[in-house]
Amino acid sequence: MPERQLPRPGPLQSISASPSLPANVGTVLAFDYGERRTGVAVGDAHLRTAHPLPAVIAAGAARMTAIAKLVQEWRPVLLVVGLPLGSDGGAHRLGQKVARFARELETRFCLPVAQVDERYTSTEAESRMREAVGARRAAQASRARKLDSYAAQLILQQYFDEPSA
């Protein structure tokens, strides 16, 4: 009986400067920017799943140093940043800072950066966390520390769920 030949896989597509994932492969890091804390999540573009990581509790250069360690560890093909908008879709007080943060990520790490409307992600994350652990006082401090990264997880999941991703 002749040996069956398996098809050879084609070359992997590289990620272009566009924030979409044409090859649907690789790791993606997402950020929920905050002035004191930045929530972080990681996801797999093929599986389209997101998971929270510990938040970066730093600002300025220390924040970028911490993010550089995450980029080195996870080797993402894309970065996603939550874009804060007002409830009416207009500008938010953090909008310019977040845009500057996104540009710095793109420049520093030479990776494409997608921005996702993050309206209500913190509220949704808090609601889900409250449901999961209840309203116990002991859990409140822990919830506050994890909230930003759960919001980043929702931002990344929202990115994966968009048809253009």
Accessible surface in RSA format (square Angstrom, percent):
REM  Atomic radii and reference values for relative SASA: ProtOr
REM  Chains: A
REM  Algorithm: Lee & Richards
REM  Probe-radius: 1.40
REM  Slices: 20
REM RES _ NUM      All-atoms   Total-Side   Main-Chain    Non-polar    All polar
REM                ABS   REL    ABS   REL    ABS   REL    ABS   REL    ABS   REL
RES MET A   1   230.36 119.3 148.78  98.5  81.59 194.3 119.19 101.3 111.17 147.3
RES PRO A   2   125.49  91.5 102.26  93.2  23.24  84.5 113.94  94.1  11.55  71.8
RES GLU A   3   155.06  89.0 127.58  96.5  27.48  65.4  53.63 103.7 101.43  82.8
RES ARG A   4   196.48  82.5 174.52  89.0  21.96  52.3  75.06 102.6 121.42  73.6
RES GLN A   5   152.55  85.3 130.40  95.3  22.15  52.7  56.26 119.8  96.29  73.0
RES LEU A   6   131.93  73.5 115.90  82.9  16.02  40.3 115.90  81.4  16.02  43.1
RES PRO A   7   120.53  87.8  95.34  86.9  25.18  91.5 107.22  88.5  13.31  82.7
RES ARG A   8   220.73  92.7 195.14  99.5  25.59  60.9  70.21  96.0 150.52  91.2
RES PRO A   9   127.52  92.9  99.30  90.5  28.22 102.6 110.38  91.1  17.14 106.5
RES GLY A  10    55.29  68.2   0.00   N/A  55.29  68.2  29.58  81.2  25.71  57.6
RES PRO A  11   132.31  96.4 105.53  96.2  26.77  97.3 117.58  97.1  14.72  91.5
RES LEU A  12   148.08  82.5 120.28  86.0  27.81  69.9 122.11  85.8  25.97  69.9
RES GLN A  13   109.59  61.3  95.70  69.9  13.89  33.1  38.91  82.8  70.68  53.6
RES SER A  14    97.30  82.2  76.08 101.5  21.22  48.9  51.95 110.6  45.35  63.5
RES ILE A  15    37.97  21.6  13.52  10.1  24.45  58.9  13.52   9.7  24.45  66.4
RES SER A  16    58.43  49.4  46.97  62.7  11.46  26.4  51.25 109.1   7.18  10.1
RES ALA A  17    95.87  88.1  69.51 107.3  26.36  60.0  77.53 109.2  18.33  48.6
RES SER A  18    48.45  40.9  40.20  53.7   8.25  19.0  38.38  81.7  10.06  14.1
RES PRO A  19    60.60  44.2  59.97  54.7   0.63   2.3  60.31  49.8   0.29   1.8
RES SER A  20    38.31  32.4  36.39  48.6   1.92   4.4  22.86  48.7  15.45  21.6
RES LEU A  21     4.36   2.4   0.05   0.0   4.31  10.8   0.53   0.4   3.83  10.3
RES PRO A  22    69.54  50.7  36.85  33.6  32.69 118.8  49.39  40.8  20.14 125.2
RES ALA A  23    22.32  20.5   3.64   5.6  18.68  42.5   8.90  12.5  13.42  35.5
RES ASN A  24    56.33  38.8  56.16  54.3   0.16   0.4  10.75  25.9  45.58  44.1
RES VAL A  25    52.35  34.5  51.82  46.9   0.54   1.3  52.35  45.5   0.00   0.0
RES GLY A  26    28.77  35.5   0.00   N/A  28.77  35.5  21.60  59.3   7.17  16.1
RES THR A  27    33.00  23.5  31.69  32.1   1.31   3.1   2.03   2.7  30.97  46.8
RES VAL A  28     0.00   0.0   0.00   0.0   0.00   0.0   0.00   0.0   0.00   0.0
RES LEU A  29     0.00   0.0   0.00   0.0   0.00   0.0   0.00   0.0   0.00   0.0
RES ALA A  30     0.00   0.0   0.00   0.0   0.00   0.0   0.00   0.0   0.00   0.0
RES PHE A  31     0.00   0.0   0.00   0.0   0.00   0.0   0.00   0.0   0.00   0.0
RES ASP A  32     8.28   5.8   7.55   7.5   0.72   1.7   0.00   0.0   8.28   8.3
RES TYR A  33    31.28  14.6  21.35  12.1   9.94  25.9   3.43   2.6  27.85  34.3
RES GLY A  34    16.44  20.3   0.00   N/A  16.44  20.3  16.44  45.1   0.00   0.0
RES GLU A  35    71.78  41.2  57.85  43.8  13.93  33.2  26.11  50.5  45.67  37.3
RES ARG A  36   183.25  76.9 174.22  88.8   9.03  21.5  72.14  98.6 111.11  67.3
RES ARG A  37    64.43  27.1  61.46  31.3   2.97   7.1   8.64  11.8  55.78  33.8
RES THR A  38     0.00   0.0   0.00   0.0   0.00   0.0   0.00   0.0   0.00   0.0
RES GLY A  39     0.00   0.0   0.00   N/A   0.00   0.0   0.00   0.0   0.00   0.0
RES VAL A  40     0.00   0.0   0.00   0.0   0.00   0.0   0.00   0.0   0.00   0.0
RES ALA A  41     0.00   0.0   0.00   0.0   0.00   0.0   0.00   0.0   0.00   0.0
RES VAL A  42    12.20   8.0  12.20  11.0   0.00   0.0  12.20  10.6   0.00   0.0
RES GLY A  43     4.65   5.7   0.00   N/A   4.65   5.7   3.95  10.8   0.70   1.6
RES ASP A  44    52.56  36.8  50.68  50.4   1.88   4.4  14.60  34.4  37.96  37.9
RES ALA A  45     0.34   0.3   0.00   0.0   0.34   0.8   0.00   0.0   0.34   0.9
RES HIS A  46   128.56  70.3 110.72  77.0  17.85  45.7  71.22  73.4  57.34  66.7
RES LEU A  47   120.44  67.1  99.90  71.5  20.54  51.6 103.13  72.4  17.31  46.6
RES ARG A  48    71.44  30.0  65.64  33.5   5.79  13.8  36.81  50.3  34.63  21.0
RES THR A  49    54.31  38.6  54.13  54.9   0.18   0.4  49.65  66.7   4.66   7.0
RES ALA A  50     4.91   4.5   0.00   0.0   4.91  11.2   0.00   0.0   4.91  13.0
RES HIS A  51   104.08  56.9 104.08  72.3   0.00   0.0  71.91  74.1  32.17  37.4
RES PRO A  52    46.50  33.9  30.11  27.5  16.39  59.6  30.11  24.9  16.39 101.8
RES LEU A  53    29.22  16.3  24.15  17.3   5.07  12.7  28.05  19.7   1.17   3.2
RES PRO A  54   116.02  84.6  99.96  91.1  16.05  58.4 111.02  91.7   5.00  31.1
RES ALA A  55    20.21  18.6   1.54   2.4  18.67  42.5   1.54   2.2  18.67  49.5
RES VAL A  56    11.11   7.3   7.01   6.3   4.10   9.9  11.11   9.7   0.00   0.0
RES ILE A  57   120.09  68.3  91.29  68.0  28.79  69.4  91.29  65.7  28.79  78.1
RES ALA A  58    26.13  24.0  13.60  21.0  12.53  28.5  26.10  36.8   0.03   0.1
RES ALA A  59    57.85  53.2  43.52  67.2  14.32  32.6  43.82  61.7  14.03  37.2
RES GLY A  60    50.94  62.8   0.00   N/A  50.94  62.8  44.60 122.4   6.33  14.2
RES ALA A  61    84.73  77.9  67.45 104.1  17.28  39.3  74.34 104.7  10.39  27.5
RES ALA A  62    58.15  53.5  45.73  70.6  12.43  28.3  51.85  73.0   6.30  16.7
RES ARG A  63    11.89   5.0  11.89   6.1   0.00   0.0   1.38   1.9  10.51   6.4
RES MET A  64     5.53   2.9   5.53   3.7   0.00   0.0   5.53   4.7   0.00   0.0
RES THR A  65    67.42  48.0  67.12  68.0   0.30   0.7  46.64  62.6  20.78  31.4
RES ALA A  66    31.86  29.3  26.56  41.0   5.29  12.0  29.58  41.7   2.28   6.0
RES ILE A  67     0.00   0.0   0.00   0.0   0.00   0.0   0.00   0.0   0.00   0.0
RES ALA A  68    27.72  25.5  23.61  36.4   4.11   9.4  23.98  33.8   3.74   9.9
RES LYS A  69   138.46  67.5 133.69  82.0   4.76  11.3  81.27  73.1  57.19  60.9
RES LEU A  70    28.96  16.1  28.79  20.6   0.18   0.4  28.94  20.3   0.02   0.1
RES VAL A  71    21.10  13.9  20.97  19.0   0.13   0.3  20.97  18.2   0.13   0.3
RES GLN A  72   117.81  65.9 110.68  80.9   7.13  17.0  27.42  58.4  90.38  68.6
RES GLU A  73   123.76  71.1  91.46  69.2  32.30  76.9  42.33  81.9  81.44  66.5
RES TRP A  74    84.34  33.8  74.60  36.1   9.73  22.9  76.46  40.8   7.88  12.8
RES ARG A  75   169.66  71.2 154.55  78.8  15.10  36.0  64.23  87.8 105.43  63.9
RES PRO A  76     8.72   6.4   0.53   0.5   8.19  29.8   0.53   0.4   8.19  50.9
RES VAL A  77    39.08  25.7  35.28  31.9   3.80   9.1  38.32  33.3   0.75   2.0
RES LEU A  78     0.00   0.0   0.00   0.0   0.00   0.0   0.00   0.0   0.00   0.0
RES LEU A  79     0.00   0.0   0.00   0.0   0.00   0.0   0.00   0.0   0.00   0.0
RES VAL A  80     0.00   0.0   0.00   0.0   0.00   0.0   0.00   0.0   0.00   0.0
RES VAL A  81     0.00   0.0   0.00   0.0   0.00   0.0   0.00   0.0   0.00   0.0
RES GLY A  82     0.89   1.1   0.00   N/A   0.89   1.1   0.00   0.0   0.89   2.0
RES LEU A  83    48.41  27.0  48.41  34.6   0.00   0.0  48.41  34.0   0.00   0.0
RES PRO A  84     7.00   5.1   4.51   4.1   2.49   9.1   5.89   4.9   1.11   6.9
RES LEU A  85    45.89  25.6  37.27  26.7   8.62  21.7  37.27  26.2   8.62  23.2
RES GLY A  86    16.74  20.6   0.00   N/A  16.74  20.6  16.74  46.0   0.00   0.0
RES SER A  87    88.77  75.0  61.61  82.2  27.15  62.5  28.54  60.8  60.23  84.4
RES ASP A  88   127.77  89.5  87.06  86.6  40.71  96.3  48.72 114.7  79.05  78.8
RES GLY A  89    31.25  38.5   0.00   N/A  31.25  38.5  11.87  32.6  19.38  43.4
RES GLY A  90    30.42  37.5   0.00   N/A  30.42  37.5  29.91  82.1   0.51   1.1
RES ALA A  91   106.21  97.7  65.78 101.5  40.43  92.0  73.17 103.0  33.03  87.5
RES HIS A  92    66.88  36.6  53.87  37.4  13.02  33.3  30.23  31.2  36.65  42.6
RES ARG A  93   182.63  76.7 142.39  72.6  40.23  95.8  80.79 110.4 101.84  61.7
RES LEU A  94    21.06  11.7  21.06  15.1   0.00   0.0  21.06  14.8   0.00   0.0
RES GLY A  95    15.17  18.7   0.00   N/A  15.17  18.7  13.45  36.9   1.72   3.9
RES GLN A  96   146.12  81.7 140.88 103.0   5.24  12.5  46.66  99.3  99.46  75.4
RES LYS A  97    82.34  40.2  79.26  48.6   3.08   7.3  46.65  42.0  35.69  38.0
RES VAL A  98     1.33   0.9   1.33   1.2   0.00   0.0   1.33   1.2   0.00   0.0
RES ALA A  99    28.98  26.6  28.02  43.2   0.96   2.2  28.33  39.9   0.65   1.7
RES ARG A 100   129.56  54.4 128.94  65.7   0.62   1.5  55.11  75.3  74.45  45.1
RES PHE A 101     8.84   4.4   5.17   3.2   3.67   9.5   8.19   5.0   0.65   1.9
RES ALA A 102     3.76   3.5   3.02   4.7   0.74   1.7   3.37   4.7   0.39   1.0
RES ARG A 103   138.09  58.0 136.51  69.6   1.58   3.8  69.90  95.5  68.19  41.3
RES GLU A 104    79.75  45.8  73.64  55.7   6.11  14.6  27.93  54.0  51.82  42.3
RES LEU A 105     0.00   0.0   0.00   0.0   0.00   0.0   0.00   0.0   0.00   0.0
RES GLU A 106    79.80  45.8  77.28  58.5   2.52   6.0  20.26  39.2  59.54  48.6
RES THR A 107   109.90  78.2  91.34  92.6  18.56  44.2  74.64 100.3  35.26  53.3
RES ARG A 108   116.75  49.0  86.55  44.1  30.20  71.9  34.06  46.6  82.69  50.1
RES PHE A 109    33.43  16.7  14.96   9.3  18.47  48.1  20.11  12.2  13.32  38.1
RES CYS A 110   112.70  85.2  81.33  90.7  31.37  73.7  38.36  97.2  74.34  80.2
RES LEU A 111    30.34  16.9  27.39  19.6   2.95   7.4  29.87  21.0   0.47   1.3
RES PRO A 112    15.28  11.1  11.85  10.8   3.43  12.5  14.52  12.0   0.76   4.7
RES VAL A 113    21.55  14.2   3.95   3.6  17.60  42.4   3.95   3.4  17.60  47.7
RES ALA A 114     5.76   5.3   4.36   6.7   1.40   3.2   5.76   8.1   0.00   0.0
RES GLN A 115    78.86  44.1  45.65  33.4  33.21  79.1  17.81  37.9  61.05  46.3
RES VAL A 116     3.55   2.3   0.96   0.9   2.60   6.3   3.55   3.1   0.00   0.0
RES ASP A 117    44.64  31.3  36.25  36.1   8.39  19.8  23.41  55.1  21.23  21.2
RES GLU A 118    28.84  16.6  25.50  19.3   3.35   8.0   2.17   4.2  26.67  21.8
RES ARG A 119    80.58  33.8  61.54  31.4  19.04  45.3  15.00  20.5  65.58  39.7
RES TYR A 120   137.79  64.3 124.56  70.9  13.23  34.4 110.70  83.2  27.09  33.4
RES THR A 121     9.46   6.7   8.12   8.2   1.33   3.2   8.14  10.9   1.32   2.0
RES SER A 122    50.26  42.5  48.28  64.4   1.98   4.6  31.41  66.9  18.86  26.4
RES THR A 123    90.14  64.1  86.44  87.6   3.70   8.8  60.85  81.7  29.29  44.3
RES GLU A 124    73.48  42.2  71.34  54.0   2.14   5.1  22.74  44.0  50.74  41.4
RES ALA A 125     1.21   1.1   0.00   0.0   1.21   2.8   1.20   1.7   0.01   0.0
RES GLU A 126    67.86  39.0  67.86  51.3   0.00   0.0   4.31   8.3  63.55  51.9
RES SER A 127    42.42  35.8  40.70  54.3   1.72   4.0  15.90  33.9  26.52  37.1
RES ARG A 128   129.20  54.2 124.30  63.4   4.91  11.7  44.88  61.3  84.33  51.1
RES MET A 129    17.19   8.9  14.93   9.9   2.26   5.4  17.19  14.6   0.00   0.0
RES ARG A 130   106.77  44.8 104.52  53.3   2.25   5.4  36.43  49.8  70.35  42.6
RES GLU A 131   143.00  82.1 107.76  81.5  35.24  83.9  49.78  96.3  93.22  76.1
RES ALA A 132    85.05  78.2  43.49  67.1  41.55  94.5  54.83  77.2  30.22  80.1
RES VAL A 133    58.07  38.2  49.98  45.2   8.09  19.5  56.01  48.7   2.05   5.6
RES GLY A 134    31.41  38.7   0.00   N/A  31.41  38.7  29.86  82.0   1.54   3.5
RES ALA A 135    74.03  68.1  52.84  81.5  21.19  48.2  54.08  76.2  19.95  52.8
RES ARG A 136   147.00  61.7 137.61  70.1   9.40  22.4  72.58  99.2  74.42  45.1
RES ARG A 137   205.96  86.5 191.34  97.5  14.61  34.8  66.69  91.1 139.26  84.4
RES ALA A 138    89.64  82.4  58.39  90.1  31.25  71.1  72.06 101.5  17.58  46.6
RES ALA A 139     9.97   9.2   4.96   7.6   5.01  11.4   9.34  13.1   0.63   1.7
RES GLN A 140    83.75  46.8  78.43  57.3   5.31  12.7  20.54  43.7  63.20  47.9
RES ALA A 141    60.88  56.0  49.99  77.1  10.89  24.8  58.61  82.5   2.26   6.0
RES SER A 142    32.29  27.3  31.69  42.3   0.61   1.4  20.60  43.9  11.70  16.4
RES ARG A 143    24.42  10.3  22.53  11.5   1.89   4.5   6.45   8.8  17.97  10.9
RES ALA A 144    53.88  49.5  46.69  72.0   7.19  16.4  53.37  75.2   0.51   1.3
RES ARG A 145   141.30  59.3 135.34  69.0   5.96  14.2  55.98  76.5  85.32  51.7
RES LYS A 146   104.08  50.8 101.85  62.5   2.22   5.3  56.41  50.8  47.66  50.8
RES LEU A 147    34.69  19.3  34.69  24.8   0.00   0.0  34.69  24.4   0.00   0.0
RES ASP A 148    20.63  14.5  20.53  20.4   0.10   0.2   0.13   0.3  20.50  20.4
RES SER A 149     4.40   3.7   4.40   5.9   0.00   0.0   4.40   9.4   0.00   0.0
RES TYR A 150    69.79  32.6  69.47  39.5   0.32   0.8  32.00  24.0  37.79  46.6
RES ALA A 151     0.00   0.0   0.00   0.0   0.00   0.0   0.00   0.0   0.00   0.0
RES ALA A 152     0.00   0.0   0.00   0.0   0.00   0.0   0.00   0.0   0.00   0.0
RES GLN A 153    45.39  25.4  45.39  33.2   0.00   0.0   3.15   6.7  42.24  32.0
RES LEU A 154    26.32  14.7  23.32  16.7   3.00   7.5  23.35  16.4   2.97   8.0
RES ILE A 155     0.00   0.0   0.00   0.0   0.00   0.0   0.00   0.0   0.00   0.0
RES LEU A 156     0.00   0.0   0.00   0.0   0.00   0.0   0.00   0.0   0.00   0.0
RES GLN A 157    52.53  29.4  52.53  38.4   0.00   0.0  31.01  66.0  21.51  16.3
RES GLN A 158    64.26  35.9  58.63  42.9   5.62  13.4  29.16  62.1  35.10  26.6
RES TYR A 159    11.47   5.4  11.47   6.5   0.00   0.0  11.47   8.6   0.00   0.0
RES PHE A 160     4.10   2.1   0.00   0.0   4.10  10.7   0.00   0.0   4.10  11.7
RES ASP A 161   101.18  70.9  71.53  71.2  29.65  70.1  31.94  75.2  69.24  69.1
RES GLU A 162    64.40  37.0  59.49  45.0   4.92  11.7  25.16  48.7  39.24  32.0
RES PRO A 163   141.26 103.0 102.90  93.8  38.36 139.4 115.98  95.8  25.27 157.1
RES SER A 164    88.35  74.7  66.79  89.1  21.57  49.7  56.63 120.6  31.73  44.4
RES ALA A 165    12.76  11.7   0.14   0.2  12.62  28.7   1.88   2.6  10.88  28.8
END  Absolute sums over single chains surface
CHAIN  1 A    10017.5       8175.9       1841.7       5611.8       4405.7
END  Absolute sums over all chains
TOTAL         10017.5       8175.9       1841.7       5611.8       4405.7
